[in-house]
Amino acid sequence: MTSQSSPGKAAPLKRETFSSRRLFILSAIGSAVGLGNIWRFPYIAYDNGGGAFLIPYLVALLTAGIPLLFLDYAVGHKFRGSAPLAYRRLHRAAEPLGWWQVLVCFVIAAYYAVIIAWSLMYTIFSFTEAWGDDAEGYFFGTFLGVAEAPGLGFDFVPSVFFPLLVTWLAVIVIMAAGIRKGISRANSVLLPLLVVMFLLLVVQSLFLPGAAQGLNAFFTPDWSSLADPSVWAAAYGHIFFSLSVGYGIMVTYSSYLKRRTDLTGSGMVVAFSNSGFEILAGIGVFAALGFMAQAAGTGVNEVVTQGIGLAFVAFPTIVSQAPFGALMGVLFFGSLVFAGITSLISVLEVIVAAVQDKLGWGRVKASLVVSILVAVVSLGLFPTATGLYLLDTSDAFVNSFGITLGALVTVVVLAWFLRKLPLLSAHLNRVSTVKMRGTWMVLVSVVVPLALIYMVANEFISKISTPYEGYPDWFVGVFGWGMAGGLVVLALVLTFIPWSRTSKANHDPEYDSLVEREAKETAL
């Protein structure tokens, strides 16, 4: 074959890289540390055995989370492409897996930005306590203007639309700036700020009256819970979502690493940093809930909640009652904003990288087209009176039948049909300090699929037996089941779009020399 510079041949696009391993680790941690670390993990731990939950949590981390993280790293780093391109280079039949992950990220990005916009407004509300004496009524009524029943309406809610617009403008600037000037710089600023702010929040919470009561509720172990299979399933389920594995993010990020990067060592840092932040979040949240329970004269079990209820109902109540409440509110909601943005840009990067590779577009063009398209969908559907119902349904189904089912299919295809684990294990061992032996392949090919099968089966039975949250059948059918099924169909359709010649999508013999040439250019 002719060389890169020969006439008539399209020159391969020069792939961006992280300028250092440290910036990759910061970006990977920024992706993993998201809203779920703050408002989901503390409740799951409390509801599944308290301190005893840390045992299945650690087991799930070591036997499923970290092995799957290494799998993503190996695919992205060895084949040096976006999720669809990397899977295609691994095997042409695997390309739809990458597009499935891209489409999952599209759905997540559209609604994830909405929660960041809420948090942005509540950071401001912390000074004014706009929610007054009724945090729940204010959030669902005055702020969101939630309709009485689910549906598809276009009654726009300005209090959500304008902060969402600001959020998207900021994110579009970051994405268009690229890996080094945009994503790396954003994570190098936002992640340290997030850690400092949350540490201050934890310290402030620990000095509140009743904090010890909350910490006792969080850490007191219920050893009998270890005999409950659902507790172990909850641990594995949370680990999969928490580490940002299985839906293209870590495949894409690892493709921007230099060729001689310690993948497994970096993965260990990312995984344990993420878990450390989750435990820190549990301490801060439950110390604050302990104060709330004491102020209300009830037990912690009466005030504990998760998700939207924790962030936008319970915490505003705490802010109104706690000493220096405005500071606590700014620290908490500001942390949600920063954690949300670092995760959102990683989700968007999966889509941007795929469009760049497939169509041969430059960075700025791909970033603007993708980000503006997702922003239009986000701004058109979610800042409405029915937006909360759409968000809730989309989140539930894209997690269960986008991320979880997609991860299951990917692992089974790679491990059992294509039998690529020995190849990927050899690549990890070639560049990493912690070597992957037969144990890693057993975990990825047996333990991870079994855990995912259990999770998918449970979710399918739960959602098929009764309409989700009692929503109308047509609504769940369109925005739940319909959306999930549409991802698979559209992934197959996107596979048939021709690749740009600049992508070297067929992984021909020239590809390896191209990779080595890029590595030398980067080193210079």
C-alpha positions in Angstrom: 0.0 0.0 0.0 1.1 3.5 -0.6 2.3 5.7 2.2 0.4 8.4 4.0 1.8 11.1 1.8 1.2 9.4 -1.5 -1.0 11.1 -4.1 -4.6 10.1 -4.2 -4.6 8.9 -0.6 -6.5 10.7 2.2 -4.1 11.8 4.9 -5.1 10.4 8.3 -6.3 12.9 10.8 -3.8 13.5 13.5 -5.3 12.2 16.7 -5.2 14.4 19.8 -3.7 13.1 23.0 -3.7 14.0 26.7 -0.5 15.9 27.3 0.2 13.8 30.4 -0.9 10.7 32.3 -2.0 13.0 35.2 -4.4 14.9 33.0 -5.9 11.6 31.7 -6.4 10.4 35.3 -8.0 13.7 36.3 -10.3 13.5 33.3 -11.2 9.9 34.0 -11.9 10.6 37.6 -13.9 13.7 36.5 -16.0 11.4 34.4 -16.5 8.8 37.1 -17.3 11.3 39.9 -20.7 12.5 39.0 -24.1 13.2 40.5 -24.6 9.5 41.4 -21.6 9.6 43.8 -23.2 12.4 45.8 -26.9 11.6 45.8 -27.1 7.9 45.0 -24.3 6.0 46.8 -25.0 7.2 50.3 -28.6 6.0 50.1 -27.7 2.7 48.5 -25.2 2.0 51.2 -27.6 2.9 54.0 -30.4 0.9 52.4 -28.3 -2.2 51.9 -26.7 -2.9 55.2 -25.0 0.3 56.2 -21.3 -0.3 57.0 -21.8 -4.0 56.0 -22.5 -2.8 52.4 -18.8 -1.9 52.1 -17.9 -5.6 51.8 -20.1 -6.4 48.7 -19.2 -2.9 47.4 -15.4 -3.7 47.6 -15.9 -7.2 46.1 -17.9 -5.8 43.2 -15.3 -3.2 42.6 -12.5 -5.7 42.5 -14.3 -8.5 40.6 -16.3 -6.5 38.1 -15.8 -2.7 38.1 -12.0 -2.7 37.7 -11.8 -5.6 35.3 -14.5 -4.0 33.0 -12.6 -0.7 33.3 -9.4 -2.4 32.1 -11.4 -3.9 29.2 -12.5 -0.5 28.1 -9.0 0.9 28.4 -7.5 -2.0 26.4 -10.0 -1.6 23.5 -9.6 2.1 23.3 -5.8 2.3 23.7 -4.9 -0.6 21.4 -7.2 0.4 18.6 -6.9 4.1 19.1 -10.3 5.3 18.0 -13.7 6.4 19.1 -16.0 3.6 20.4 -17.3 2.6 16.9 -13.9 2.8 15.3 -12.1 0.9 18.0 -14.6 -1.9 18.0 -14.6 -2.0 14.2 -10.8 -2.3 14.2 -11.1 -5.1 16.7 -13.6 -6.9 14.4 -15.8 -5.5 11.7 -18.9 -7.2 13.2 -18.3 -5.4 16.5 -18.9 -1.9 15.1 -22.6 -1.7 16.1 -21.5 -2.1 19.8 -19.7 1.3 19.5 -22.7 3.0 17.9 -25.0 1.6 20.6 -22.7 3.3 23.2 -22.7 6.5 21.3 -26.5 6.7 21.2 -26.7 5.9 24.9 -24.5 8.9 25.5 -26.7 11.1 23.3 -29.7 10.3 25.5 -27.8 10.8 28.8 -26.2 14.1 27.7 -29.6 15.5 26.7 -31.1 15.1 30.2 -28.0 15.2 32.3 -27.4 18.9 31.5 -30.9 19.6 32.9 -29.9 18.5 36.4 -26.7 20.7 36.1 -29.0 23.6 35.3 -31.2 22.9 38.3 -28.1 22.8 40.5 -26.8 26.1 39.1 -30.0 27.8 40.0 -30.1 26.3 43.5 -26.5 27.5 44.1 -27.9 31.0 43.6 -31.1 30.1 45.6 -28.8 29.2 48.6 -28.3 32.9 49.3 -32.0 33.8 49.0 -33.6 30.6 50.3 -36.2 31.0 47.5 -37.9 27.8 48.5 -39.2 29.3 51.7 -40.8 26.9 54.2 -41.9 24.4 51.6 -38.8 23.1 49.7 -40.8 20.2 48.0 -43.7 22.4 46.9 -41.3 25.0 45.5 -39.2 22.6 43.6 -42.0 20.6 41.9 -44.4 23.5 41.7 -42.9 26.9 41.4 -39.5 26.0 40.0 -40.3 23.1 37.6 -44.0 23.7 37.1 -44.6 20.0 36.8 -47.8 19.0 35.0 -50.3 16.9 36.8 -49.9 13.9 34.5 -47.1 12.6 32.2 -47.3 13.5 28.5 -45.5 15.5 25.8 -46.1 19.2 26.2 -44.3 22.3 25.2 -45.3 24.6 28.1 -41.8 26.0 28.6 -40.5 26.8 32.1 -38.2 29.8 31.9 -36.6 29.1 35.3 -35.2 25.9 33.8 -34.7 27.0 30.2 -32.3 29.9 30.8 -29.9 28.2 33.2 -29.9 25.2 30.8 -29.0 27.5 28.0 -26.1 28.9 30.0 -25.0 25.3 30.8 -24.9 24.3 27.2 -23.0 27.4 26.1 -20.3 26.7 28.7 -20.1 23.0 27.7 -20.0 23.8 23.9 -17.0 26.1 24.5 -15.1 23.4 26.4 -15.9 20.7 23.8 -14.8 22.9 20.8 -11.5 23.7 22.5 -10.4 20.1 22.2 -8.8 17.5 24.4 -5.8 19.5 25.7 -7.2 23.1 25.7 -10.8 22.1 26.6 -11.4 18.8 28.4 -8.0 18.6 30.1 -8.1 22.2 31.3 -11.7 22.0 32.5 -11.0 18.8 34.5 -7.7 20.2 35.9 -9.7 23.2 37.3 -13.1 21.8 38.1 -12.0 18.5 39.8 -9.7 20.0 42.4 -12.4 22.7 43.1 -15.0 19.9 43.5 -12.8 18.1 46.0 -12.0 21.2 48.0 -15.6 22.3 48.1 -16.8 18.9 49.1 -14.2 18.6 51.8 -15.3 21.9 53.2 -18.9 20.7 53.1 -18.1 17.5 54.9 -16.2 19.5 57.7 -19.1 21.9 58.1 -21.6 19.0 58.2 -19.6 17.1 60.9 -19.9 20.1 63.2 -23.7 20.2 63.0 -25.8 19.1 65.9 -27.0 15.5 65.3 -24.2 14.7 62.8 -23.1 11.7 64.9 -26.7 10.3 64.7 -26.5 10.5 61.0 -23.0 8.8 60.8 -24.2 6.0 63.1 -27.1 5.4 60.7 -24.7 5.3 57.7 -21.9 3.2 59.2 -23.7 0.8 61.6 -23.4 -2.6 59.9 -26.4 -4.9 59.4 -24.4 -8.1 58.9 -27.6 -10.1 58.1 -27.9 -8.1 54.8 -24.8 -10.0 53.4 -27.0 -13.0 53.0 -29.5 -11.1 50.8 -28.7 -11.5 47.0 -30.4 -8.1 46.3 -27.7 -6.4 48.4 -24.9 -7.9 46.3 -26.8 -7.0 43.1 -27.1 -3.4 44.3 -23.4 -3.3 44.9 -22.6 -4.6 41.4 -25.2 -2.3 39.9 -23.8 0.8 41.5 -20.2 -0.1 40.6 -21.1 -0.4 36.9 -22.7 3.0 36.8 -20.3 4.7 39.1 -17.1 4.0 37.1 -18.4 5.2 33.7 -17.7 1.8 32.2 -19.6 0.0 29.4 -20.8 3.0 27.4 -17.9 4.3 25.5 -16.4 6.9 27.8 -13.3 5.1 28.9 -12.8 3.5 25.4 -12.7 7.1 24.0 -10.6 8.6 26.7 -8.0 5.9 26.6 -7.7 6.3 22.9 -6.1 9.7 23.6 -3.3 8.3 25.7 0.2 8.0 24.5 1.3 4.6 23.5 3.5 3.7 26.5 1.0 4.7 29.2 0.5 2.5 32.3 -3.1 1.5 31.8 -3.7 -0.7 34.8 -1.9 1.5 37.2 -3.9 4.5 36.0 -7.1 2.5 36.2 -6.4 1.6 39.9 -6.0 5.3 40.7 -9.2 6.2 39.0 -11.2 3.4 40.6 -10.1 3.9 44.1 -10.3 7.7 43.9 -13.9 7.4 42.7 -14.7 5.0 45.6 -12.9 7.3 48.1 -15.1 10.3 46.9 -18.2 8.2 47.3 -17.4 7.3 50.9 -16.6 11.0 51.6 -20.0 11.9 50.1 -21.7 9.4 52.4 -20.1 11.0 55.4 -21.1 14.5 54.4 -24.6 13.7 53.3 -25.5 11.6 56.4 -23.9 14.0 58.8 -26.3 16.7 57.3 -29.2 14.3 57.4 -28.5 13.6 61.0 -28.8 17.3 61.7 -32.1 17.4 59.8 -33.5 14.5 61.7 -32.6 16.0 65.1 -34.1 19.4 64.1 -37.3 17.6 63.1 -37.3 15.4 66.2 -37.4 12.2 64.1 -35.1 9.3 63.2 -32.7 9.5 60.3 -34.8 6.8 58.6 -37.6 9.4 58.4 -35.5 11.9 56.4 -33.2 9.8 54.3 -33.8 9.8 50.6 -31.8 9.8 47.4 -31.6 11.4 44.0 -33.7 14.5 43.2 -35.4 14.3 46.6 -32.1 14.4 48.5 -30.6 17.2 46.4 -33.6 19.5 45.8 -35.9 18.8 48.8 -33.9 17.5 51.7 -30.8 19.7 51.3 -32.7 23.0 50.9 -34.4 22.2 54.1 -31.1 21.6 55.8 -29.7 24.9 54.3 -32.7 26.8 55.8 -32.1 25.3 59.3 -28.3 25.0 59.6 -25.8 27.6 60.9 -24.1 29.2 57.9 -26.7 27.5 55.7 -26.0 29.6 52.7 -22.4 28.5 52.6 -23.5 24.8 52.9 -25.9 25.3 50.0 -23.3 26.9 47.8 -20.8 24.1 48.6 -23.3 21.4 48.0 -25.0 22.6 44.8 -21.7 24.0 43.5 -20.3 20.5 43.9 -23.2 19.1 41.9 -22.5 21.6 39.1 -18.8 20.8 38.9 -19.3 17.0 39.2 -22.0 17.3 36.5 -20.0 19.2 34.0 -16.9 17.0 34.3 -19.2 14.0 33.6 -21.2 15.7 30.9 -18.1 16.6 28.8 -17.0 13.0 28.9 -20.3 11.7 27.7 -20.4 14.3 24.9 -16.8 13.3 23.9 -18.0 9.8 23.0 -20.3 11.3 20.4 -17.9 13.9 19.1 -15.1 11.4 18.7 -17.3 9.0 16.8 -18.5 11.8 14.4 -14.9 12.9 13.8 -13.8 9.4 12.9 -16.8 8.4 10.8 -17.1 11.6 8.7 -13.5 12.8 8.8 -14.5 16.2 10.3 -12.2 18.5 12.2 -12.5 18.9 16.0 -14.3 22.3 16.0 -16.9 21.3 13.4 -17.7 18.0 15.0 -17.9 19.5 18.5 -20.2 22.3 17.4 -22.6 20.1 15.3 -22.9 17.4 18.0 -23.1 19.7 21.0 -25.6 22.1 19.3 -27.8 19.1 18.2 -27.9 17.6 21.7 -28.5 21.0 23.2 -31.5 21.6 20.9 -33.0 18.3 21.9 -32.3 19.1 25.6 -33.7 22.6 25.4 -36.7 21.5 23.4 -37.9 18.6 25.6 -36.8 19.0 29.2 -37.5 22.7 30.4 -41.2 22.0 30.0 -44.0 21.1 32.4 -43.7 17.5 31.4 -39.9 17.5 31.3 -39.5 15.8 34.7 -41.5 12.8 33.5 -39.4 12.5 30.3 -36.2 12.8 32.3 -37.2 10.2 34.8 -38.4 7.7 32.2 -35.4 8.3 29.9 -32.9 7.8 32.8 -34.5 4.6 34.0 -34.6 2.9 30.7 -31.3 4.1 29.2 -29.6 2.9 32.4 -31.3 -0.5 32.4 -31.5 -1.3 28.7 -28.9 1.0 27.3 -25.9 0.9 29.6 -26.5 -2.4 31.4 -27.8 -4.5 28.5 -25.2 -2.9 26.2 -22.4 -3.8 28.5 -23.7 -7.3 28.8 -23.8 -7.8 25.0 -20.4 -6.2 24.6 -18.7 -8.4 27.1 -20.3 -11.6 25.7 -19.4 -10.7 22.1 -15.8 -9.9 22.9 -15.2 -12.8 25.3 -17.3 -15.6 23.9 -17.9 -15.0 20.2 -14.9 -13.0 19.0 -12.6 -14.4 21.8 -10.5 -11.3 22.0 -9.6 -11.3 25.7 -6.2 -12.9 25.2 -5.3 -10.2 22.6 -6.5 -7.4 25.0 -4.8 -9.0 28.0 -1.5 -9.1 26.1 -1.9 -5.4 25.2 -2.5 -4.5 28.9 0.5 -6.5 30.0 2.8 -4.9 27.3 2.2 -1.3 28.6 1.2 -1.7 32.3 2.8 -2.3 35.6 0.0 -4.5 37.1 -0.2 -7.6 34.8 -3.4 -9.2 33.7 -3.4 -13.0 34.1 -6.0 -15.6 33.6 -7.9 -14.3 36.5 -8.8 -11.1 34.7 -10.1 -13.1 31.7 -12.3 -15.3 34.0 -13.7 -12.2 35.8 -14.5 -10.5 32.5 -15.9 -13.6 30.7 -17.8 -15.2 33.7 -18.3 -13.0 36.7 -19.2 -9.7 34.9 -21.7 -11.4 32.5 -23.4 -13.2 35.3 -23.8 -10.0 37.4 -25.1 -8.2 34.3 -27.6 -10.9 33.4 -29.0 -10.8 36.9 -29.3 -7.1 36.8 -30.9 -7.0 33.3 -33.3 -9.8 34.1 -34.4 -8.1 37.4 -35.0 -4.8 35.6 -36.9 -6.4 32.7 -39.2 -8.3 35.1 -39.8 -5.2 37.2 -40.6 -2.9 34.3 -42.7 -5.4 32.3 -44.9 -6.4 35.2 -46.2 -2.9 36.0 -46.0 0.4 34.1 -43.0 2.3 35.2 -44.0 4.7 38.1 -47.6 4.1 37.1 -47.1 6.3 34.0 -49.5 5.7 31.1 -48.6 2.7 28.9 -48.2 4.8 25.8 -45.8 7.1 27.5 -43.6 4.3 28.8 -43.9 2.5 25.5 -42.7 5.5 23.5 -40.1 7.1 25.8 -39.0 4.0 27.7 -39.2 0.8 25.7 -39.4 2.6 22.4 -36.3 4.7 23.1 -34.4 1.6 24.3 -35.3 -0.4 21.2 -34.6 2.5 18.9 -31.0 2.7 20.2 -30.3 -0.8 18.9 -32.0 -0.2 15.5 -30.3 3.1 14.9 -26.9 1.6 16.0 -27.3 -0.9 13.2 -28.3 1.8 10.7 -25.3 4.0 11.6 -23.0 1.0 11.0 -23.8 1.1 7.2 -22.7 4.7 6.8 -19.4 4.7 4.9 -16.3 5.6 6.9 -14.1 8.5 6.0 -10.9 7.3 4.3 -8.9 9.3 6.9 -10.1 6.9 9.6 -8.3 3.8 8.4 -11.3 2.0 9.7 -10.4 -1.4 8.2 -7.3 -1.8 10.4 -5.1 -2.8 7.4 -1.4 -3.6 7.8 -0.5 0.1 7.5 -2.4 0.9 10.6 0.2 -0.3 13.1 2.9 1.7 11.3 0.6 4.7 11.4 0.2 4.3 15.2 3.9 4.1 15.7 4.4 7.2 13.5 1.9 9.1 15.5 3.6 8.1 18.7 6.9 9.4 17.5 5.3 12.7 16.4 3.7 13.1 19.8 6.9 12.4 21.6 8.6 15.1 19.6 
